[in-house]
Amino acid sequence: MKGPIPVDILQKYQALSFNEAVIKMAWEAVNNEGEMIDKIMDIQSKSQIPDHQVLLFKNILNKGQDDDHIMNQAILDSLATNKHQQVAFEIMNPEQRKRSDLIPVGLKNVGNTCYFNSLLQTYFFNSEFVKSILRFHLDNDNDEESGRRSQKLKTSIELVLQLQGIFVSMIGSDKKYVDPTNVVKSICDDFGNHLPIGDQKDVGEFNSFFLSRIEEGLQSGQIKKSMINDQEPPSQSRILQDSSLLRQHSFALTEDSLVAKLFFGKQKQILEYKSKGKIEQNQKDEIFNFIPLDVRQGNVYDAFDSYLVNHIENYKTDHDETVAATQYNWISEPPQTLSFQIQRVSYDQQKNESVKINDAFQFEQEFYIDRFLYYNANQYLKIREQIQKIKDEQKAIRRNLNSLNQFHEKQDLNQMIDGMINFLELQQTKSDNPAYFGQKGDVKSFVQNLKLYNAQVQEKKNHFLKKDQELEAQKQASFNGLRKTKYTLQSILIHEGMANSGHYYAYIYDKSLQKWFRFNDIHVSEEKWEKIQFDSIGGNGVQNAYLLVYVRDDIHSQETKKVFRSYRISESPEYLKDFYGSFLEPTQKQEIMRENQAFREDIANYKFNLTIDSIINSYSNKFSYINEQFRAFKQKYGNNSQLKFKPQFTLDLASYIKSIDDNKNDNLIKFLIADSCVREYHPQKFGLLDDQLTEGEKLKLMNKFRASFNDFKAPKQLNLSERASYERYQNEFTSYVRFGSILLYFFNLFVDGNYQQSLFALNLLSKEVQALPNSNSYKKYADNMKQLLPLVILIKTIIKEIPYDLNLLGSTLRFLKNKYIVNIEVQCWNVQITVFLAEIYEQHPDKVQDKLNERFEQDNDTFNEFEPLLSGQNADLEQFLNLQAQEHEALNINMNKQNDQLFEGILQTFDKVKTQYKQYTAFQQQLAKSNLPLFKDQRDEIFKVK
């Protein structure tokens, strides 16, 4: 189970005005802190927890990184415009800006451009469009060619180049979101005027400008001379008079152009009327991008039908007649991408303002366009006439249903009754609620009647809904023969807000992954279809679908054959191995990899900067800790004359150096304390002594130390002499930790009576310390024990405290024959060993054939067959040494340690050895004094044997 959220993380998000309960819920749900922001925003959006203090500029240790003033002002304007909305929170922390693997890249809202972000994300899912943008380049571009271009055309080319850059980032960036500012800045209107940032433009109008400039820019890349000089905007007659059909482009859009191929279709507009007893027809072909749908029609098919057939009551003919006419908008060439704009804004004459219609509008994930195609016109009109009765009945049912859903001032009748029931029930129980007025009359019966009415209203609603669904099924079944050209839903653009303000975000379906994603500016997350339906259909507040984008199924289904977009981060082995990754040129791959590397460095720098204050605080504590430990050590052991053998103080490297000579190495000790603090908090555990820290980082740290402490306490950079001393002391420290660990291991075995393993450990220690001066404490320990241990083994075998063991005796004699052992400073040592061996065979006559005594007297016999018992691998010892090395890292100052456990352990176990082997120690001392071998009677005297 995950532990409670750390206090520092909780406080960090509370400082960003997030609710404590939400923060804790998010912490329980995420795997790492990098996912916190997305999870917090997701919880808030689903639980409707208000967050009216969303901050766009919470700068965490990143001062001086603001955008241009105009962008900042646009965002502030956006916040003011959308006070009732949840404005996208911009993450300033580099670590929080890291994208989660398998999640698409988001887009920063640069001031009321959420509608553009939603469109751009939708266009990003058109693989042919993305590939063409990424492969765009200007052939044979030169100053003369560039000079001939108008400003509008230059801006259009710049738009394509900026879009190219943003698509590269959307394919491969490790960032949670990227900044489309330069793309937005490169979009201009038909006259070359830059569109004002922050202007809450109609999506269709903005899209028209955007695609126009893209087409112009792409054509320039193809060096089409006819496009070098801009054409004048067309006359008004070239633009459809019905403004709901979103804008005809202001340049000559060729049929074979990329934009036309991908996003535009053709419609045949037929105006039909009777003049002078004769049926007249006017026809013209128009290209179209978005098809407007009247939200009041209730669903996409009925709304398309309403757009297809328009009845004009008072049409004035060329003969100056006023007649009834019918205008048909047939689809003559269906587009690859079919886009519907749901017209939810109308003008309220009474209020003299635009209002948004939030009625429910049904649509499916599949759409068949066949009935609206020109070549099916006769068949469709015939069916349309046949089902008119069903449509009329359906309209009547929907009027009845609507009268219940919007009973009084557009309030739902069930909700109104529920409110009255709650009010009356409140009056039956005395309450401090301000809505309590006391019971008047038979309230209980009134409440019961209201509940009955409420149930009847709901029952009637259900009846109308069921009947409407039945009629809709009958109506659609009539078109079963017109279901060949299928489109599948790719994108839903959601508008949340009022008629003149609000926020846009998008739901987009990734066909290859079979997942829906929610693109809410910088926040991108996976979403379920049920939630998408609830947000999109309408009738549940001010949040509903505004734009529907379908893709022809034969094109959309190509994404099921391979993974088009995998959204892997650069750390993944599958990075850029998807279909979109194959679009990138080598230079584009190199650029995005450089950006990702720079971003990783930003994260590392952020983490480093974030910890500086902690480092300074830690330094102050560790500085005091080192001095306190040294004072305690000095007081306890500094003048202890009884300590003949005293190991080195190896709590850490700084303490070791201080115990040797405090005065000569003052700055080195402070520098090592500082280095330990940096390692403690640095993400990669680098310190001041490592080359991985840049000189800039080191300088920043040292300046902070100087600013925080006086000269007595602040460390300075090491000079060459101090650096050499550090390396020497570090080698000493590492060696002494190893020597002390072997010694402690030996003492523990010796006390436990494990003499065979004791020999192994003592042999290793004696070998490693042989080059040390005789004054060295570890050399003293080894020299002392290399006499005592053999004495113990041989005497215990003589007196039969341990059984006769050939391997133990043989390895003991092999130990004594080693070159780093033979210099024992007792002249009669070999004679004494011979005496012991003779006594052993007197006690064990059955072992005489081993002849160890005879072999020992021969100088050339070194008992080599027993060497494996003294050397080679020892897993237990290696494990112990590794554990001690970890516990005594030179550069790790651990304030949880109250003493040097290795130092204390050696002294404590040595005391046990002296106590346990007191008689053997006395024998050893007597032998050293006499310089003559001691025999049984003398030994018995020492051991007080009666």
N, C-alpha and C positions, 0 to 999 in steps of 0.2 A: 504494500500500500504506500502511495506517495505521501511524504511528510508534509507538514503545514508549509504554506508559502513563506519564504524568508522575509524578514521584516523589511530589508532594503528594497526588495522587488515590490512588495506591497506599497511601500511609501512612494516609490517611483511612479507607479501607475495612479495612485491617489493624487499625486502632484499634477497629473494630467486630467484631473477632474472626473475620473471614473469611479463608479460606485464600488465600495469595498466588497459587497456580496458578489458582484459580477466578476471582480478580479479573482476572488477565491474560487468561483465556479470555473473560470477559465483555466486557472492553475491546475485544477484537478483533471482537466480534459486534455491538456497539451503534453507533449513529450519533452519540449525544451522551450526556453524563454523566447526564442525567435518566433514562435507561433502565437505568442500571447495576444498581440494586438488584433490579429485576425479573429481569434476566438472571442475576445471581448466584444468586438464589433458584431460578430455573429450572434452572440447571446443577447446583446442589447436589441438587435433588430427583431429577433424572434420573440423576446419576452416583453417588448414594448416598454422597456425601462427608459424613462426620459433621460436625455443627456443634452441639456440646453446650454452647456458650457464647453462645447467641443472646441479645442484649441488647434489652430492651424500652424502656429509657430511656437512650439515648445522646444527651445534650443538647448539640448543637453551636451555641454562641453564642446559645442561646435559653433561658437560665436564667429561671426564674420562670414557665414556661409549663406547669406540671404540671396534670393534671386534678384533680378533687376527690379527697380522701384515700381515699374508699371505692372509687373506680374504680381508683386505683393499687393498693390492697390486693387488689382482685379480680384484677387482672392478675398480681400476684405470686403469689397463690394458684393461679392457672391455671398459671403456670410450674412451681410446685412439684408440682401434680397431674399434669402432663404431661411429666415429665422425659425420658421416652423418646421424646417426639414433637418434631417440628420446630415449635416455637411461632412464630406469625407475628411477624416482625420489624417493629416500628413505626418508621416513618421520621420523624425529627424535623426533618430538613433541608427547608425549604420548597421548595427547587429540586428535590429528589428527590420531593417530594409532588406535583409537577406530573404530570397524567395525559397519557399518550401519546394522540395522536389515533387514533380508531377503536377504542379499547379502553374497555370499560365501567368505571364507577366501582365501586370496592371498598368494603368496610365494615370499620371498625375493630373488633377483638375487644376488648370491654371486660371480659373476665374470664369464660372458659368460656361465651361466648355465640356461639361459632363455629357451633353448631347453628342458632341464631336467624338469624345472618347468611346461612347457606345457604338457610333457608326464605324469608327476606325477599327474597333475590335471585330465588328461584323465583317468588314472588308478583309481583315487579316485571315479570316477563315475561307476566303476565296483563293485557292492555291494558284490558279493561273494569273490572277491579278498580282499576288505577292511575288511570284516568280518573275513576271515582266518588270515590276518595279525594281527588283533586286538586280536584274540584268541590264538595266538601263545605263547607257553611257552616251556621251556626246562624241560622235565620230568627227574627225577633222576639225575640231573646234579651234578657232584662232581668234586673235584680236579683231580682225576685220569682220569675221562672221559674227562675233559677239556684239560688235558695235552696231550692226544693222538691226539687231533685235530691239523691239520696243520694251519699255519697262515691264509691261504686263507679261510679255513672253519670258523675259528674264526671271520674273517672279514665279511663273509657272514651272520653268526648268528647276529653279531653286526648290520649289515645292516637291517635285519628284525626287530630287536628291536628298532632301530632308526626310521624306517619307521612306526612302531607301534605308537611311540610317536608323530610323525608328523601327522598321521591320527587322533589320538585323538584330537589334536589341531585343525585340519581342520574341525572336527565335532562340537566342542564346544567352541572354543576360541572366546573371545570378541574382539580380536585384528583384525585389518584390514588384517594383514598378519603375517605369522610365518616364522621362519628361518630354511631352510632345510640343513644348513651347515653340520651337523653331518651325515645326510643321504648321502650327496655327498662324504664326507670323507670316508664313509664305502664301497664305490663301488671300486672294483679292477678288473684287467683284469684276463685272464685265468691263469696267472702265479703268481697271488697274489700281483701284483704291484698296488699300489694306482694310480688311474687316476689323472693326474695333473689338479688342479683346474684352470679354466680359459682357458683350451684348447678348441678351437672351434671344438668339435668332430662332426662327422657325426651322425645324430640322430639314424640311424639304428644301427651303431656300438655301440653307447652308450647303446641303448636299449637292444642289445644282451648281453652285460656285465651285465647290471642291472638285467634282468630276470634270467640270469644264476645264479647270486649270490643269488637272492631271492629263487630260487628253491632249491639250496644247503642248504640255511639256514632253510627253512621250513622242508626239509627232516631230517635235524639234530634234529629238534624239535620233530620229530616223532620217534627218536632213531633208525634210520635205520643204523645198524652196517656197512653195505656195503658202507655207505657214509662217515664213520668217516675218512678214509684215502683217500685223494684226488686221482683221477685218473690222469694220464698224459694227456695232451691235445692230441686230436686225430691227426692222420696223415692228411696230406693235402688231401688225397684221400677221406676223410670223408666229406670234405667241397665242396659244389658245385663249379664247375669251373666258372660258370657264377656269377661273383661278384655282379651282380645286385640283385640276390636273397639273401636277407640279411641274413647273417651269420648263419651257423649251430652251435648249442651250443657245448661248449667244455666239456660237461659231458653227461652222459647217461640219457637223458630225457625220463622218463617212461611215457607210454601212460596214466596212471591213475594219473599222478602228477597234481597238481593244475595249474601250469603255462601252461602245455600242454593243459589241458582241457579248460582253459579260453582264451588263446591267440594264440594257434598254431593249424594249420590244417595239413592235409596230402595231398601231391600231388603225382601223378603217372607220372614219367618222362619216356617218350617213345621216343627212337631214332629209326627212321625207314629209311631204305635205300635199294637199290637194289644192290646185289653183285652176280656176276656170273649168272645173269639172274634170281636170286631168291630174293624175298623180305625178308629182315632180320629185326629183332626188338630186341632192348636192352631195358629192363625195369628195373626201380628201384623206390622205394618209398622214399620220402623225407618229412621231416616236414618243415613247413614254418611259418613265422610270418608276415613279410611285403611282399606284392607283388609289384614289381617295375612296374611303368607305364611310357611309353614314352610320354612326354608332346606333342611331335610333332604329335601324333595321334589325338589330339583335344578333345577327350572325354574319359570317363572312360571305356565304352564298347569297343570302337575300340582299346584303349591302352591295355586292357586285352586280346583282340583277338590277338594283336601283340605279347604279352607275351606268349600266349598259343601256337601259331604256329610259329616256327622259321625255316626258310629255310637256310641250310648250303650248300654253293656251293662246297667247296673243303674239304670234310670230308674224313679222312684217316681211312680205315677199318683195322681190325685185319689181313687181308690178304694183307696188304700194297697196297690196291687199293685206288684211289682218286675218290670219287663219290659224287653225290648230295644227301643230306640227309635232313630229316625234323625231328625237335625235338618238341614234344608235352609236355606241362606241364599241365596235367589235374588235376582238384581238385578231389581227391578221398574221402576225408573227410573234408567237409567245417568246418571252425572254428566257435566258438561262436562270436569271435571278428574278423572282417575282416578288415585288415589295408592295405591301398595302399600308397606307397611312389611314389610321382610324381617326375620323374627324370628330373630336370630342369638344371642340371649342365653338361656341355660337355666340351671337350677340343678343343680349337681353335688352329690348327696347325700353321696357319699363325702368330698369335699373341704369340704362345707358352705359352698359359696360359689357365686356366679354365675360362669359361664364364657361366653366368646364362641365361637361356632361359625364358623370361617373357611372352611367348605366352599365349593366352587364352586357358583354359582347362575346358571343361564343365563337370558337374556332377550334379546328382539329390539327393534329400533327401531320395530316395528309390533306392535300387539296388537289382536286381534279379540275382542270381549266377547260376541258373539252366543250362544255355547254356554252362557253363564252367566245369560242373561236368562230371566225367569220364563215368558214366552210361548213359549220354546223348550224348556221343561222336559222334556216327554215325548220329544221328538226327541233331546235330549242324553242322557237316561238310557238310552235304547235303544242309542245308539252307545256309551255308556260301558260297558254290559254286554257289547257285542260285542267291545270292544278289551281286555277285562279280561285275557285270556290274554297279549296283547302286554305289558301293564303288568307282569304277574307275571314274565314272562321278562326284562323290562327291569330289574326290581328285583333279580333274581338276578344279572344281569350287573354291575349297579352295586355289589352287595355284593362280588362278586369283584374288581372294579376297586379298590374302596375298601380291600380287604384288602391289596392291593399298595401303594397310595398311603400307607396308614397301617399298615405291617407290624408295627412294634414301637414301642409308646408313641407312636403317631401319627407315626412317621417313615417317609418314603418308602423303599421297598426298594432302588430304584436308587441313591438317595443314600447309603444305608448301605453298599451294595457298593462304590460309588465311593470312599467313605472308607476302606474296608478295603484296596482296591487301592492307593490313595495311601500308606497306612501301610506295606504290604508292600514297595512299590517303594522307599520311603525306606530300608528295612533293607538293600537290596542295594548301596548306596553309602554309604561312611562319611561321616558328617555331624555337624555341631555342633548339629543340631536336637535339642531335648530329647526328641522322640518317637523318636529313633534308639536301638535296643537291640541291633543286630547281627543278622546273618542266622543263622537256625536252621532247618535242614532244607532241603528243596527248595522254596524260596520262589517261584522262577520258575514252576514247574509250577502251584503253587497260584494265582499271579496269573493265569496263562492260564485256569485253570478258572473263576476268579471273573469274568473278562471274558466268558467264554462264558455263564455264568449271567446276567450283567448284560444281555447282548444278548437272551437268552431272556425275561427279565422284561419288557424294553421291548417285545419282539415280542408278548408276551401282552397287555400293556397296550393296544397299538395295535389288537390284535384285538378286545378288549372295547369300546374306544372306537368302532371302526368299526361293530360290531354294534349298539351302543347308538344310534348315529346313524341306522342303517337302521331300527331299530324305532321311533325317534322320528318319522322321516319317515312311516312307515306309519300311526302313530297320528294324526299331525296331518292326514294326507290324509283320514282318516275324517271330518274336520270341514270339508271344503272347502265343503259346502253351508251352513255357518254362518260366513260371512265377509263380512258386509255392514256391520257397525258397527265402523269402524276407529278406533283411537287411535294417535297417533304420540308417540314418546318426546320429552319436553321437558327433563326434569331428572333427574339422578342425584345423590342425596345419599350421599357417601362417609363411612364411619367408619373411622378409622385408630387402632387401640389395643386396649385390653382391655375386659372387660365393664363395669367401673366407672369407666373413664377413657379418654381419647383425644381425638381431634381430628376435627372435621367439616369437609368442604369440598364443593363442588358442581360438577358439570359441567352446563351448561345450553346447550341448542341454540337458536340464533337462526334461526328459520325463514326470515325475510325475507333475511338475509345468507347463509344456508346455512353457518353456522359454529358450531362448538362452542367454548365458553369455559369455562375453569377459574376458579372463584371461590373463592379460598383467603383469606378475610378481606380484607386490604388488597391482596393480590396477585391480579391478574386477568390472564389470558393466553389466547391462542388455543391450542386443542389438537386433535390428530388423533384420529379415532375408534379407531384401533388402540391407542393409549395409554390411552384411556378404557376400552376393553374390558378391557385388562390390569389396570387399577386396580379395576375394578368387579366382575368375575365372581367373584373370590375364589379360594381355593386357593393363593394365592401369598404368604402371610404374614397380617398383621393388618389389611390394607387391603382394603376391599371395600364393595360397595353396601349401603346400609341403607334407602334410600327411593327408590322409582321413581315419577316423576310423568309420566303420559301425558295428552295433550289430545285431545279428540275431533277427528278429522281435518278435518271440515267447518269447524270453528272455527280450528284451527291453520293450515289452508291459506289462510286469509284474509291471513296475513302474507306470502304470496308475491305479492300484488297490489300492494303498496307497501312502502316501507322504513319499518318501524315504529320502529326504534331505530338511528340511524347512529353514535352515540357520538362526534360531532364536538366538538372543543374550540372555545372562543369565537373563536379566531383564524381559524377556517375560515369561508369564505363560506356553507357549508352548515349552519352552526350553527343548531340548533332548527328546521330546516326539514323534519324527519322527522315521522312521525305522532304520536309522543309529544310532540314540541315543540308540536303544535297543541293539546294538552290544557291547556297552561299559560295561566292568566289573565294579562292585562297586568301586574297587580301582582306576580305570581309571576315573570314574566320579568324585570321590573325588579329584583326582589330578588336573583335568581340572578346577574344581570349586576353588581349592586353587590358581591356576594360575590366574584365572579371578579376584579373590579377591585381589591378589597381584597387578594385573594390575590396578584395580580400585584405589588402594592405590597409585600406581605410578601416575595416573592421578591427584588425589587429591594433592599429593606432588608437582607435576609439577605446578599445578595451584597456589599452595601456594608459591613455590619458585619464580614463575613468577611475583608475586605481591609484593615481598619484597621491591623493589625499590620504588614502588608506596606507600607502607606503610610508608617508611622513609620520603618521600616527604610530604605525608599527615600529618605525625606527626609534621613536622616542621611548616606546615600551621596551624594545629589545636592548637599547643602550643601557637602560636602568637594570634590566635583567642580567646582562653580562657582568656589570659591575657588582651587583648584589651576589651573584654566584661566585665571583672571584673573591669578594670579601669573606664570604662564608667558607670557601675553600682555604683561604689563607689563615683564617682564624682557627680552623679545625686541624689543618695539616701543616701549616707553614713552619711552625717551630716545634713540631713533634719529634723529639730526639729518639723516641722509641721505635720509630719507623725506619728500620734498617733497609728495608726494601719498599720503595714507593714508586708505583707506576706513574705514567704520564697522565695529566688531566686532559681527557679527550671528549669533553662534552660537545664541543664543536671546534672548528678551526680558530675562531676568534678567541675563545676561552683558552685553548691550548697555547696560542701565542702570548696571551696576557699572563698565563701562568709561568711562562719562561722568562719574559722580560717585558714588563708593562711599559716602561718609560721609553724604550727605544722604538717601539712599534705602535705608537698611539694612533697615527693616521691610518695605518694599515688595518688596525683593529676596527676603527670606525668605518672604514671603507667596506670591510667584510660584513659588518652589521648591515650597512646600507644595501649591499649586494644580496644578502639574505632576504631583506624586505622586498626587494624588487622581484626576486624569484618567487616569493610567496604569492604575489598578486599578478604577475605577468601571465597572460593566457598560455604561452608556450614554455613557461618556467625559465625564461632567460634572465640573466642577471647582468650587473655592470661589468663583470669580468668576461662576458661572452662577446664574440664578434657579431652575433646575430642582431644585437641592438645597434641601431645606427648611431653615428656620432651626434646627430641632432637629438635623438632620444636621450642619450647619456648626458648631453649638455643641459637639456631641459630638466632632467632629474637633479643634476648637481646644482643648478641654479635654484631649484626649489628647496634643496637642503640648506643652501646658504641663506635663503630668504627666511627659512623657518627656524634656524638655530644660530647661536653665537659661534665664534671661532673655536671655543673649547669643545663644543658638541658636534659641529658640522663636519662631515668628511670632505676631503679634497681628492682630486684626481691623483692616482698613484704616479710617482716618478719612476724612472728606470730602476733605481736601487730598490725601491719598495716592491716593484713588480718582481724583481729577482728574488727578493726575500719571500714574497708570497709563494712563488713556485717551490722554493726550498722547503718552506714550512708545510706546504700542502703535501709534498712527498713524505716528509717526516710524519705528519699526522696520519696519513693513510697507512704507512708502515706500522705505526704504533697502535693504531686501532686493530690491525691484523695480529700483531704480536700479542697484544693484550687479550684478544679474543681466543687465540690458541692457548694462551696461558690459563685463562679462565676455564676453558674447556678441559684442559689437563687437570686443573685442581679439582673440578667436579668429579672427574673420573677417578682420580686418586683417592678422594674422600670416600667414594662409593666402593672402592676396592677393585675396580676394573683395571687390573694392572697391564693387561695386554694392550688395551686401547690407550692407556696412559703412556706406555712406551711409544706408541705410534705418534701421539700428540707431542710428547717431549722431544722425540727425535726430529719432528718437523720444526719445532720452535728452535732447537739447538742449531739446526742447519741454517735457518734463516737469520739468526742473530749473531752468527759466528764472526761476521765482519765488523760488528759494533764494538766500540771501545769497552774495556772492562768496567768502566764507571757507569755504563748504561744500565738502568734498572732492569730491563728485560733480559740483558745479558747476565746480570747478577742472579735473577730468578732461575734462568736456564742452567747456569753453572752450579748453583746450589742443588737443584733438583736432579741433575744428572749424576750426582753422588747418592742422594737420598733414596731415589726410586730403586736403583739396583740393590742397595743395602736392604731395603724393605722386602723386596722379592726374594732375595737369597736367604735372609734370616727367617722369614715366615715359612719358607720351604724347609729349612733346617728344623725349626721347632714344630713343624707340621700344622701351622695355622692355615696353610694352603696346601693342596695336594701337589705332589711332584708332577710338573707339567713340562715335558720336553720342549714344546714350542715356546712357552713362556721363558724357560731358562735359556734356550738357544737364542731367542730374539734379544734377551737381555745381554748375553755375551756378544751378539752381533752389534748391539747398540754401543757397548763399551769399546768395541774395536773400530768404530767409525772415527775418521780423522778429526772431526770436530768435537770428539769426546775424549780422546786419548790424552789430552793435555791436562787431566785432572791434577790439581796441585797437592797431591798426597804421594810422597815418595814410595810408600809401601803399598800403594793401591792394588797393583797386580798381585802382589803376594797375598794380600788380604782376600782377594777374590779366589785365589787358589785354595786358601785355607777354608773358605766357605764351601767351595765345591767338594773338597775332601770330606767335610762334615756331612754334606748332603748325601754322599754315597755311603757314609757310615750309617746314616739313618735309613737309607733306601738301597740296601745291598743288591736288590734285584734289578737295579737300574745301572749297575756298574758298566755294563756293556756299552752304554751311551758314550762313555769316555769323554765327557765334556771337560773334565779337569785336565786330562792329558792334552786335549786339543787347545785349550786356552793357553797352556804354557808354550805353545809353538807360535812364534811371532807371525809366521806366514799363513796361519789358519785364521780366516776372518769370518767364519760361519756364514758364508754367502747364501746358503740354502734358506736361511731365516730372514733374508732381506725383504721378501714380499710382505712379511708381517709388520714391517716398519715403514713401508713406503707404498706408493700407488694411490688408488682412489679410496676415499672414505666419505661416503655420502652424508653421514650424520655430521661429520666435522664441516664439510662444505656448506651444508644447510645452516649450521650455526654461524659460520663465518659470514655468509651472505646476510643473515638476519642482523648480525652486529654491524655490518657495513651500512646497512640501510638505517639502523638506529643511530649511527654516528656519521652521517653525511657531513663532510667538511663545511659546506656552505649553507647548511640548514640549521638555523637557530630556532629550536623548538622550546618555547617558553612553558610548555606543559611539563617539561622535565625539571624536577626539583633537585636532581643531582646526576652525577655521571655514573650511571649504573655499571658500566664496565670497570671504572676505577674502584667504585665501592665493592663490586663483586669480587674483584681480585683480592682486595684487602680482607674481605670477610672469609672467603674460602681459604686464603693462605693462613688465616688464624685457625681455621678448622684443621688444616693440615698439620700445623705446629702442635695443636692440642692432641690430635689423634695419633700422631707419630712422634710424640715427645721423647720416648725412650730411644727411638731410632735416630732422632736428631742428636741426642746426647752421645750415642755411639759414634755418630759421624764427627762430632766435635772432639771426642776423646781420641779418635783415630788421627785427626789432623794434628793434634797436639803431640802425640807420642812419636809419630813418624815410624811406628813399628806396628806390625799386624797384631790384632787383638784376638785372643783365643777364647775358648768356651768359658773358662772361669771368669775372665774379665767381662765377657758379654753378659754372663749370668749376674754378675755384680751390678752391671748397669741396668739390667732388666729386673733385678731383685728376685731372681729365681731361687726358690728354696730347694 
